[in-house]
Amino acid sequence: MKLTKTFNAFFESEKSGGLLLLFATIISLFLANSIFQTEYIAFWETNLGSHTITEWINDGLMAIFFLLIGLELEREIYQGELSSIKNAALPIFGALGGIIVPAGIFLLLNYGTITQNGAGIPMATDIAFAIGILSLLGSRVPTSLKVFLTALAVIDDIGAILVIAVFYSDGIAFMNLFTSFAIMGGLFILNRRKVHNLIPYLIGGVGMWYFMLNSGVHATITGVLLAFVIPFGDGSKRTSSYKLQHFLHKPVAFFILPLFAIANTGIAIGSDWHEGLNHPNTIGIILGLVVGKPLGIWLFSFLAVTFGICALPRDLKWKNIVGAGMLGGIGFTMSIFITLLAFKNDGAEVINYSKIAILIASFIAGTMGYLFLKYTLNPTRRSKKHK
């Protein structure tokens, strides 16, 4: 299977971005537990107008991240792995399993409690970290596994976006919501009239974001919606969609996501931090990501192949899918993002314990996935390729 240049660029930027995310998280945790703790945590809570710095990052800059996710999804649907039902079925079913089983495990422990809203936390996969760890295995990684994990993570994030839209929205201000969709309708008309200049789409996108922000529906949804009204054309380098997608790769990977990590992992870890790990919420998060993800991804993929809905690529084995499922348990960015929405009314303690659980689960999942794939992937793939 030959990878497209666009996919390669995306894979490479996410690989490097994952390493930067790790560095940003370590720095943030260090500062939050140093002599600068009070000043550091207070800085992110500084008000800039009607929102804190952290809220501007989470509600504003993350909308740009979701715009990139939307553009990637659109390209996959029109030209990539999702353009064929047969090819798309495997990562789609894998993603469904990676959403349903972790959420089921979480709800099994938390249903009927004040933390049941956290069911969305173990659903998501952090693309940057998952791809970053997969890339450490070098040329031994089959092309199909790279594509499977990337498509799986993108679909997982779309699932998380739908969860955000449906379950984590406040009381809806329908006039603002209608105005946002009306602007989107206007941009769609521009698309159909073959207006390819990006400026009106970006200006309209800002308007969509503003009204969506004040509608009660989370503003980051705007990013995905905007992606699908920007002209895709034939998908070539000349198209508006390609130009914007190519432009956003590096700012998202090397600025927006690391900034999100720095702003949201400033966790003051007290001497009693481990006590929070006994709560059904944190147990549900860890089990959902570490156990539920690989189990759900493998099980749903296996059922889809067994019932003839799709086929396992010839260069993949079921143990490869298990390894990819383990890497899918790296929730990090998206899991923290959903934590902030799910528990915004439940106090800082619940949020901090959830973040600690996410960090622990993501570390375990990443380590397990790397070691499992390292010892199960063909170590002689490179030599065979050059014979």
Steps between C-alpha positions, in 0.01 A plus 500: 500500500646836396455789740399835355723804554223663703475201732878487537510871591223448755670190645837676529357815663298294750807288577713802589205671668455201730855536631445873555175424684690271737761769564231767561320275747817430700582873517145587608492234774842614622398868525167414664686317775791739544552815706321683216184291549265778613608749235504238223150368567364852555643615166280261301195620693570866415200667338531638148166665443216260573716185506814375671815424300428127533142547375619696196736212419236230557209678330692696235828343393365147531236590240794535258618152599154364422504688168812303407334176615199586283720571196684169552170313531367665184813397306476145632134483393561632149842358417643294784426183693141604572417555132427129458241334722707183506817681610319732740307225679792360699613825672135611536403181682824510699424857605144408598635227724754744640216736589228261622702256715701762699184704561319182607775413749490852641121501534505156661693660786347848502137476381268683737784692668598866466790400274300310236545797266861389461407210271636696204849528653636154402342515153761710325848431360782755493618492138832675563612273783375178339675572169809630680544170684423293190767692309764392754472149353629628165481299180365189670155658514281380209354776288149370564554527875599868469187568296278293731617677817480846344149442358394342830624799700330750267169312520538471879542877521193555282312273740628710789387817320149357465503413869602858579222640281226274635586448867723788607305798374335747736147634460464576130456861382324411176529843337879494528508138382277587204723799412810279502334249266371784281858623453602143419220488241634817342848351481355186344341716228842659435640148470236399247563820302868395482643784709846369587646801684552391864445846654116501499499145644737595780308818582175304493663234718579758767134610490383138527733448797378814682132410475567133575697605811196692620247233403577246773643251250876470543675741263761250380227326297532798264838375380362174361193668346714765332729234349215353299398829335852593388537401131670163457491487120720225362709496817815620323757744636320786328178455697395712798456193721851369431664842550330555837562144617869522403532839671340380827711186551796664670319770704267235642771241570767738627301782663132437570516146643814563711343822630183306587714243684689766694180683598309190608760276665610748763386259772611563857570147620462473878630227727153340499470493120469121497183507713300627204593190302264291716195683365277327242558798268876463485482119493251527212731734307807276544317175423314662209821617332736215591259206471191626318681657206702200377215260582238708317718577198608137455155351570302725263766468229497120536120487482495723191748271321328182623164612363655596166442874534869569430832319468819514702778648280746239381796661677320502837440234763253505787779559749577823311142615558539421871817713512327787319212468747745540788635821345139608456482509880716812502220746569696804619397815306145401410436322831615805697290720272186295573587492872487879512155496340359205694602621846503879462234530771646236733806680633875502440564188709297270274663651192853465641450138606355426155801662332738292714307185404523598130876557524552166677275312257661664195848414628401137561323471164789658311761283670296181451429581136864580421639188669230272357558622144878502544503129581227391259573698183728342241855618590631427150247707301768744379742230384226320310394820333848560358574146384 
